[in-house]
Amino acid sequence: MSDLATIRAEALSQVTAAADLGQLDAARVAVLGKKGTVTELMKTLGTLAPERRREFGAAVNALKGEIEAALDARRGALSGAALDARLAAERIDVTLPARPEAQGTLHPIGQVMDELAAIFGDMGFTWAEGPDIEDDWHNFTALNMPPDHPARQMQDTFYLPARADGTQMVLRTHTSPVQARTMLDPEVQRMLAGGGALRIIVPGRTFRIDNDATHTPMFHQVEGLVIDRTTHMGHLKGCLVDFCRAFFEVEDLPLRFRPSYFPFTEPSAEVDIGCSWKGGELKIGAGESWLEILGSGMVHPNVIANCGLDPTVYQGFAFGMGIDRIAMLKYGIPDLRAFFDADLRWLRHFGFSALDVPSLTGGLGR
């Protein structure tokens, strides 16, 4: 039995001292392998008398079981430590791009939309959206466009196949239908009746049959709408002056309002910003030239009435501009078609970091 005590002490010592799974397996082979010390003891049982065999065999089996239990416990501890070491060595920062060349950027259109949200959100405007596919009433009639208006012609508007009743849906030609849908909302009408004011901006895709360096069949617009009981042209002018100076980040940017015509506003005005063309390069700010960027005006009484409101009680102003166009002007992008080419080289050059969130205090653009 003294041999068993010695074997037990040496085996448990080897198991405890094993620093890794390889050393532990070597200790197992030395004790329980084909030529291990415990295995050799088992081979001697046949040479013993029956009484001695039972006693000695029980002791050897107990020793074998104890060593196997010690091996399992040590294996579990070493496996956990090995996994922890592997996880520490192979740790991956999931915030990094999978490949350095695949690092993404925000598209200039998305960046400018965020800038618009920051500026107009500070003025109390909320974001509104609507469907890209519109019916004739919301896209034209509600906005005071007569049946013979040029915008209704096939050469300007994408018409969908006629429905069973003969009417045709259209790809919206502007985001103005959302103005009508918002004013028709019962909750909005209850809010206005209670003395509140409606202030929304409506960015989104629009569609017209056109294609050149400054026009594409699909483009982006943003429109603004204010409806209450007291808003007047002076408020419209102040709103747009503040917007243009904040967006182009030119504190003393000169603006000019020119009389114009739009069927959904009256009076209407085109808005120009000051600029110069020194050396053939556009510079926005004080200069000898003017550049038209948007249209605006007081909401036509017919539009207010078409949307279920009393034009003798409510009034407001609206404005609209091309998001692609103001992005081109601000960031020096020469060709509108490049916005939609999905060229990674172009996106890397003109794109924005996802972490550079526009704000009036931290800066809008580059």
Secondary structure as UniProt FT lines:
FT   HELIX           2..17
FT   HELIX           21..32
FT   TURN            34..35
FT   HELIX           37..43
FT   HELIX           44..47
FT   HELIX           50..89
FT   TURN            94..95
FT   HELIX           100..102
FT   HELIX           108..122
FT   TURN            123..124
FT   STRAND          126..127
FT   STRAND          133..134
FT   HELIX           136..139
FT   HELIX           141..143
FT   TURN            147..148
FT   HELIX           150..152
FT   TURN            154..156
FT   TURN            164..165
FT   STRAND          170..171
FT   HELIX           177..184
FT   HELIX           186..193
FT   TURN            194..195
FT   STRAND          198..207
FT   TURN            213..214
FT   STRAND          218..228
FT   HELIX           233..247
FT   TURN            248..249
FT   TURN            251..252
FT   STRAND          255..262
FT   TURN            263..264
FT   STRAND          265..276
FT   HELIX           278..280
FT   STRAND          283..284
FT   STRAND          289..299
FT   HELIX           301..306
FT   TURN            307..308
FT   TURN            311..313
FT   STRAND          315..322
FT   HELIX           323..331
FT   HELIX           336..340
FT   HELIX           344..350
FT   TURN            354..355
FT   TURN            360..362
//
